[in-house]
Amino acid sequence: MHLLYLDDSGSVLNRDEQYFVLGGVCVPETSVRWLSHKLDEIACEIDPQTPTQVEFHAATILADHIAYAVFRRYNANDLTYFNCIEGRFYQDGGVMHGLAHRQTYNDRCTCPACLTRRNAR
């Protein structure tokens, strides 16, 4: 089993934006205890007196960054943030998974999602 945190960027109702992006972070259930232990250690370093009062929002921040980076890549042609995460998407058989570009107007799209699927055919 995996734990999944999702975050979105863009708005379906905003006519000025062509894209709506849903980003996520998936953590294997077996890693949760390890991750929790590491976060507890960091909390003790941050506030040794009351470490239980330290809050972490890493999944929120990471999922938000992923959604924002993908949104900027498609909606504004800005690769600045996307280039930082592009190599982290799972690939199998030359196809990038976890990133899909649903569109019907450009069968020659060179985004990584379209390109890897087209090249795998």
C-alpha positions in Angstrom: 0.0 0.0 0.0 1.1 3.6 -0.6 0.1 6.9 0.9 -0.7 9.6 -1.6 -0.9 13.4 -1.2 -2.3 15.4 -4.1 -2.2 19.1 -4.9 -3.5 21.1 -7.8 -2.3 24.1 -9.8 -4.4 26.1 -12.2 -8.2 26.4 -12.4 -10.7 24.5 -14.6 -12.9 27.6 -14.5 -10.3 30.2 -15.4 -10.5 30.7 -19.2 -7.1 32.4 -19.2 -5.4 29.2 -18.3 -5.2 26.3 -20.7 -4.1 23.7 -18.2 -5.1 22.2 -14.9 -2.4 20.2 -13.2 -2.8 17.6 -10.4 0.5 16.8 -8.7 1.2 14.1 -6.1 3.6 12.5 -3.8 3.4 8.8 -3.3 5.2 7.2 -0.3 5.3 3.4 0.2 3.6 2.4 3.4 6.8 0.6 4.5 8.7 3.9 4.4 6.3 5.8 6.6 7.8 4.6 9.9 11.3 5.4 8.7 10.2 8.9 7.5 8.4 9.6 10.7 11.5 8.6 12.7 13.7 10.9 10.6 11.2 13.8 11.0 11.2 13.2 14.8 15.0 13.5 14.8 14.9 16.7 12.9 12.2 18.1 15.2 14.4 17.4 18.2 17.2 19.4 16.6 14.9 22.3 15.8 13.2 22.4 19.2 14.9 20.1 21.8 12.5 21.4 24.6 9.2 20.7 22.8 9.9 18.7 19.6 6.2 17.6 19.4 5.2 21.2 18.7 7.3 21.3 15.4 5.1 20.8 12.4 6.2 19.5 9.0 4.4 20.1 5.8 6.9 18.4 3.5 4.3 16.4 1.5 2.2 19.5 1.0 5.3 21.6 -0.1 6.6 18.8 -2.4 3.2 18.1 -4.1 2.6 21.8 -4.5 6.0 22.3 -6.1 5.3 19.4 -8.5 1.9 20.7 -9.5 3.3 24.2 -9.9 6.3 23.1 -12.0 4.2 21.1 -14.4 1.6 23.9 -14.6 4.3 26.5 -15.5 5.8 24.1 -18.0 2.5 23.7 -19.9 0.7 27.0 -19.3 3.6 29.4 -19.5 6.2 27.4 -21.4 8.5 28.0 -18.4 10.9 25.1 -17.9 12.7 26.6 -14.9 11.1 24.4 -12.2 10.1 21.5 -14.4 13.7 20.8 -15.4 14.4 20.2 -11.7 11.9 17.3 -11.4 11.6 15.9 -14.9 14.2 13.1 -14.3 12.3 12.0 -11.2 9.2 10.7 -13.0 9.0 6.9 -13.2 9.9 5.5 -16.6 9.3 2.0 -17.9 10.0 0.8 -21.4 11.0 4.3 -22.4 7.6 5.7 -21.4 7.3 8.4 -18.7 4.6 7.5 -16.2 3.1 9.9 -13.6 2.9 12.7 -16.2 0.2 12.8 -18.8 -0.6 15.5 -21.3 -4.2 15.2 -22.4 -4.7 17.2 -25.5 -6.0 16.6 -29.0 -4.7 19.6 -31.0 -1.0 18.8 -31.4 0.0 15.3 -32.4 3.6 16.5 -32.7 3.9 17.8 -29.1 7.4 17.5 -27.8 6.7 17.6 -24.1 8.2 14.6 -22.3 4.9 12.9 -21.6 3.8 12.9 -25.3 7.3 12.3 -26.7 8.0 9.2 -24.7 4.6 7.7 -25.5 4.9 8.4 -29.2 8.5 7.0 -29.3 7.4 3.8 -27.6 4.9 3.0 -30.3 
